[in-house]
């Protein structure tokens, strides 16, 4: 493959990726159902059958996604609860949110 074709493919992949930041506002997608067992959640997209599992903190984040507050606001709440740096939590939540967004589990406002 030529370098031009590879560059075009990489550009299209970059466009496809969802870019979230700490000011992004997220909401749980309506097509996703979830069940919490022992503080961990299993999310299932009822349209595709795709499932996603979350640990305790991920479950807390999922339950906060109301379409009103930003990722940074959710991070501050979680950071205060666990007495950790908010910036560290923001980074972790962004990573998790990007993964969930790739599976169409979120609505991004």
Secondary structure, 3 states (H helix, E strand, C coil): CCHHHHHHHHHHHHHHCCCCCCCCEEEECCCEEEEEECCEEEEEECCCCCEEEECHHHHHHHHHCEEEEEHHHHHHHHHHHHCCCHHHHHHHHHHHHHHHHHCCCEEEC
